Amino acid sequence: MVERRLIRALVPSSKTFYYVEKGRPSGVSYDVFTAFEQDVNKSIKSKALKVRVVFLPTPRDEIIDALVAGNGDVVFADMTITPARRERVDFSDPMYTDIHEVVVTAPGLPPVTAIEQLSGQEVFVRPSTSYHEHLVALNARFKSEGKKPVVIRDAPEELESEDILEMVNAGLVPHTVVDRYKAEMWSKVFTKFQYKEGAVLQAGGEDAFMLRKDSPQLMAALNAFVKTHRKGTQFGNSAVNRYVKSDKFVRNAVSRDDAKRFGDVVALFKKYGNQYDVDHLLMMAQSYQESGLDHNARSAVGAIGIMQIMPATGKDLKVGDIKLLENNINGGVKYMRFMIDRYYKDEPMTALNKGLFTFASYNAGPARIASLRREAAKRGLDPNRWFGNVELVAADKIGAETVTYVSNIYKYYTAYKLLEAQQAERAKAREQVQPKQ
């Protein structure tokens, strides 16, 4: 480590843990590793041979694989010590102890006051988390007790805990599980969600640095650092609370009124989504971001209707009078298809990423997004993936607006996928109980 004078820190892309905006890196992981770099260098006599920490943003569900493969040296990513993780990696002494995983509930629903009340309830968590691992264990217990299992809904790995808390706060999803300290600190920003001290999924958890097995020098340096920077020290107590913020809240796209709007127009979005080969839920998510699915919406600059189309654009699209709902949806989806074909048709991207890059281009301009993709490639990031890759460069170079715009659409899209899946499950259940003719 000292001979190489380089420590490669694998970090998650997160408004809390690692973020670069307008050239300035920040976040808990950034602060922790910057302090660790200073700590290591205190023991090195030569000022010319300092150890340097380099940051390698990595998706959470890939971070352990990347560490084991040797693509980085150490991780600090708010990942609790679990037996499954210990089989693959080593952990330092804990930075944070006595971590309780608590159930968080959306406003308007009865709060969960005891973990047994999760029986039969839907809970939204990422598959890679300890929360998911512990919910699976809880379901095994419920099965042995003859209780209904928790309905575990898999959250996309691109969403951080603060993103999911924002969705719960808005009522987009009913329940999630997070570490209690996260619920405490984010409740200052997202003031509507609920959590109770008695609804503890797992108690006594510990967060620590992760490193590859058989790394004694790095382990010794990390443990020495932990002694003076862990929870209970001035540094350890202030590191997390510094980054409690949100740029722009999402709204409840599946509230009773908004769910009705969804039901009123979903058939038209499906019709034109099929016609232009665009995911209808992705288009509905953009529409909700733009207009709240409200065809009466008019913007200050003259954009019209549910898809917020400018009159001149509407004429070019040749879909008829865009003041009419169906024509407006037709025009919005047709324009999306035009943008995808013009800028991303032959790019080696998933269909979802083509949509996300098109939204970014719509917001910031296609030339600027093309420049950001080139910069991402120079930085060793994937120019064909938005989240955790080009998104980071966008935050660095142009600020939060485009990042927030795409992120909000993705959250609505996730909520709409859940809503549609729930509706399909209910329809199937009704079919099963109806008597056959």
Stockholm file with secondary structure:
# STOCKHOLM 1.0

chainA/1-437         MVERRLIRALVPSSKTFYYVEKGRPSGVSYDVFTAFEQDVNKSIKSKALKVRVVFLPTPRDEIIDALVAGNGDVVFADMTITPARRERVDFSDPMYTDIHEVVVTAPGLPPVTAIEQLSGQEVFVRPSTSYHEHLVALNARFKSEGKKPVVIRDAPEELESEDILEMVNAGLVPHTVVDRYKAEMWSKVFTKFQYKEGAVLQAGGEDAFMLRKDSPQLMAALNAFVKTHRKGTQFGNSAVNRYVKSDKFVRNAVSRDDAKRFGDVVALFKKYGNQYDVDHLLMMAQSYQESGLDHNARSAVGAIGIMQIMPATGKDLKVGDIKLLENNINGGVKYMRFMIDRYYKDEPMTALNKGLFTFASYNAGPARIASLRREAAKRGLDPNRWFGNVELVAADKIGAETVTYVSNIYKYYTAYKLLEAQQAERAKAREQVQPKQ
#=GR chainA/1-437 SS CTTTTEEEEEECCBTTTBEEETTEEESHHHHHHHHHHHHHHTTCSCGGGCCEEEEEECCHHHHHHHHHTTSCSEECSSCBCCHHHHTTCEECSCSEEEEEEEEEECTTSCCCCSGGGGTTCEEEECTTSHHHHHHHHHHHHHHHTTCCCCEEEECCTTCCHHHHHHHHHTTSSSEEEEEHHHHHHHTTTSCSCEEEEEEEEEEEEEECCEECSSCHHHHHHHHHHHHHHSTTSHHHHHTTGGGCCCSSCCCCTTSHHHHHHHHHHHHHHHHHHHHHTCCHHHHHHHHHHHHTTCTTCBCTTCCBTTTTBCHHHHHHHTCSCTTSHHHHHHHHHHHHHHHHHHHTTTSSCCHHHHHHHHHHHHHHCHHHHHHHHHHHHHTTCCTTCIIIIIHHHHHHHHCHHHHHHHHHHHHHHHHHHHHHHHHHHHHHHHHHHSCCC
#=GC SS_cons         CTTTTEEEEEECCBTTTBEEETTEEESHHHHHHHHHHHHHHTTCSCGGGCCEEEEEECCHHHHHHHHHTTSCSEECSSCBCCHHHHTTCEECSCSEEEEEEEEEECTTSCCCCSGGGGTTCEEEECTTSHHHHHHHHHHHHHHHTTCCCCEEEECCTTCCHHHHHHHHHTTSSSEEEEEHHHHHHHTTTSCSCEEEEEEEEEEEEEECCEECSSCHHHHHHHHHHHHHHSTTSHHHHHTTGGGCCCSSCCCCTTSHHHHHHHHHHHHHHHHHHHHHTCCHHHHHHHHHHHHTTCTTCBCTTCCBTTTTBCHHHHHHHTCSCTTSHHHHHHHHHHHHHHHHHHHTTTSSCCHHHHHHHHHHHHHHCHHHHHHHHHHHHHTTCCTTCIIIIIHHHHHHHHCHHHHHHHHHHHHHHHHHHHHHHHHHHHHHHHHHHSCCC
//
